[in-house]
Amino acid sequence: MAVASLAAASFITLASASASAKGPEDWALEFIDNAVSNEWGTDPECFLNWDDEDPNIAWTGMTKGACFFTLSLQKAMGYTQQDISLMWGKRSPGSDYYYALVNASPAVGAIPTGIETYFRRVTRAIDIQKGDVFTIGAVGDCAAEMPTNCYPGHTMIITGAPEEIRPQIMPIYSGTKQYAVPIADSTGSNHGCTAGKYKDSRWSGACMGGKMEAGAGTGYVRVYTDSLTGILLGYTWSVTASTSSYYSPSTRPYRIGRLFKLPAPVPTDPPPPPE
């Protein structure tokens, strides 16, 4: 995993003049709200087009979880694939790679260890903020010729503050609190079929016989915390009541990261001629 040194200079934030006034979560939501072609997949490779680009391809996209986040970040920061590669060692990191980056990051407010990942790890639900990134690691040997029990991981962009769920919804575990976390992502698996507050924007119809439109959209995941310390425990893919939807960190590991001191884009203009 390639990461940059803490000594790297020229840091900016998402709100700086060199970057967009909007964060990746804002660009993701804008695309979802206006998309005229919103496919799920990466063949030949993922792409997103907003309305300030070629009008012939405005509001079209084909994405999966990790590249949906990467492209939204590129839009917000004015990054190219080269910038992403310089930061993280890959032009388009996968979800398991993002999980590893966040997992290796210091917690919010902690003293850095000397390696900069451009993330800070969020450990409590009450500290989750709009713009944080929900990363899920891979499970099983997905690189095998005939993978079994393989889950490749997933990446979601958090779009708002968490909300404690009262009363709690099944599955319920003693000594825990539950929080609904709003997200934007690109997936082929809906975040619940609930028609109410915690609805997935891609689901239409009743839970029985309804339809999922794969691609970019919004929904909710549920995180569990220790009721005393507030530390994050496991999660569920949706806020839909069930008896077996809970994932512990040992069965499907996840981390929530916050983008931190992102570097300025590498200049694309050629250097001036010698005098």
Residue pairs with C-beta under 8 A, 6 or more apart in sequence:
1 88
1 89
1 97
1 100
1 101
1 104
2 88
2 89
2 90
3 87
3 88
3 89
3 101
3 104
3 115
3 116
3 117
3 118
4 86
4 87
4 116
4 118
4 263
5 115
5 116
6 112
6 114
6 115
6 116
8 116
8 263
10 263
10 264
11 261
11 262
11 263
11 264
12 18
12 19
12 261
12 262
12 263
12 264
13 19
13 261
13 262
14 20
14 22
14 23
14 24
14 76
14 77
14 131
14 259
14 262
15 21
18 78
18 264
18 265
19 76
19 77
19 78
19 262
20 27
20 75
20 76
20 77
20 78
22 30
22 76
23 76
23 130
23 131
24 69
24 72
24 73
24 75
24 76
24 131
24 157
24 259
25 72
25 130
25 131
25 157
25 158
25 159
25 184
26 76
27 50
27 72
27 75
27 76
28 68
28 69
28 72
28 157
28 159
28 184
28 216
29 159
29 184
29 218
30 50
31 38
31 48
31 50
31 59
31 61
31 72
31 216
32 38
32 184
32 201
32 216
32 217
32 218
34 51
34 59
35 59
35 60
35 61
35 215
35 216
36 58
36 59
36 60
37 59
37 60
37 61
38 60
38 61
38 213
38 215
38 216
38 217
39 61
39 62
39 63
39 214
39 215
40 62
40 63
40 64
40 186
40 187
40 188
40 214
40 215
40 216
41 62
41 63
41 64
42 62
42 63
42 64
42 67
43 62
45 67
45 92
46 61
46 62
46 63
46 64
46 67
46 68
46 71
46 92
47 60
47 61
47 62
47 63
47 71
48 61
48 63
48 68
48 71
48 72
48 75
49 57
49 58
49 59
49 60
49 61
50 58
50 59
50 75
51 58
51 59
61 71
61 215
61 216
63 71
63 186
63 215
63 216
64 186
64 187
65 95
65 153
65 154
65 155
65 156
65 185
65 186
65 187
66 92
66 93
66 94
66 95
66 97
66 98
66 153
66 154
66 155
67 92
67 186
68 155
68 157
68 184
68 185
68 186
68 216
69 98
69 133
69 155
69 156
69 157
69 185
70 84
70 92
70 93
72 157
73 79
73 84
73 259
74 80
74 81
74 83
74 84
77 83
77 262
77 265
78 265
79 265
80 265
80 266
80 268
81 91
81 92
82 91
82 266
83 263
83 265
83 266
84 90
84 91
84 92
84 93
85 91
86 263
86 266
87 118
87 262
87 263
88 97
88 101
88 117
88 118
90 97
93 101
94 152
94 153
95 135
95 136
95 137
95 138
95 152
95 153
95 154
95 155
96 137
96 138
96 152
96 153
98 133
98 135
98 153
98 155
98 257
99 135
99 136
99 137
99 138
99 153
99 253
99 254
99 255
100 137
101 117
101 118
101 119
101 135
101 257
102 117
102 119
102 121
102 133
102 135
102 255
102 256
102 257
103 121
103 137
103 253
103 255
104 115
104 117
105 117
105 119
105 120
105 121
105 257
105 260
106 112
106 113
106 120
106 121
107 120
107 121
107 122
107 123
108 120
108 121
108 122
108 123
108 127
108 258
109 120
110 120
116 261
118 259
118 260
118 261
118 262
118 263
119 133
119 257
119 258
119 259
119 260
120 257
120 258
120 260
121 255
121 256
121 257
121 258
122 128
122 129
122 132
122 232
122 256
122 257
122 258
123 231
123 232
124 225
124 229
124 230
124 231
124 232
125 162
125 177
125 179
125 181
125 223
125 225
125 230
125 232
126 162
126 230
128 158
128 161
128 162
128 179
128 181
128 223
128 256
129 158
129 161
129 258
130 158
130 159
130 160
130 161
131 157
131 158
131 258
131 259
132 158
132 256
132 257
132 258
133 155
133 156
133 157
133 158
133 256
133 257
133 258
133 259
134 155
134 156
134 157
134 158
134 181
134 183
134 221
134 254
134 256
135 153
135 154
135 155
135 156
135 254
135 255
135 256
135 257
136 151
136 153
136 154
136 155
136 252
136 253
136 254
137 153
137 252
137 253
137 254
137 255
138 150
138 151
138 152
138 153
139 149
139 150
139 151
139 153
139 251
139 252
139 253
140 147
140 148
140 149
140 150
140 151
141 147
141 148
141 150
142 150
142 151
142 152
144 150
151 252
154 185
154 187
155 185
156 183
156 184
156 185
156 221
157 183
157 184
157 185
158 181
158 182
158 183
158 256
159 182
159 183
159 184
159 218
160 182
162 179
162 180
162 181
162 223
163 179
163 180
164 177
164 178
164 179
165 178
165 179
165 180
165 222
165 239
168 177
168 178
169 178
169 222
169 239
169 240
169 241
170 241
170 242
170 243
171 236
171 242
171 243
171 244
171 245
171 246
172 178
173 224
173 246
175 226
175 227
175 228
176 224
176 225
176 226
176 227
176 233
177 224
177 225
177 226
177 227
177 230
178 222
178 223
178 224
179 222
179 223
179 224
179 225
180 198
180 220
180 221
180 222
180 239
181 220
181 221
181 222
181 223
182 218
182 219
182 220
183 191
183 218
183 219
183 220
183 221
184 216
184 217
184 218
185 216
185 217
185 219
186 215
186 216
186 217
187 214
187 217
188 212
188 214
189 212
189 237
190 200
190 202
190 203
190 212
190 219
190 238
191 200
191 219
191 220
191 221
191 237
191 238
191 239
192 198
192 199
192 200
192 203
192 219
192 220
192 237
192 238
192 239
192 240
193 200
193 203
193 206
193 207
193 210
193 240
194 200
194 207
194 238
194 239
194 240
195 206
198 219
198 220
198 238
198 239
198 240
199 219
200 212
200 217
200 218
200 219
200 220
200 238
201 217
201 218
201 219
202 212
202 213
202 214
202 215
202 217
202 219
203 210
203 211
203 212
203 213
204 210
204 211
204 213
205 211
219 238
220 238
220 239
221 235
221 236
221 237
221 238
221 239
222 235
222 236
222 238
222 239
223 232
223 233
223 234
223 235
224 232
224 233
224 234
224 235
224 246
225 231
225 232
225 233
226 233
232 256
233 248
233 249
234 246
234 247
234 248
234 249
235 246
235 247
235 254
236 242
236 245
236 246
236 247
237 245
237 247
238 245
247 254
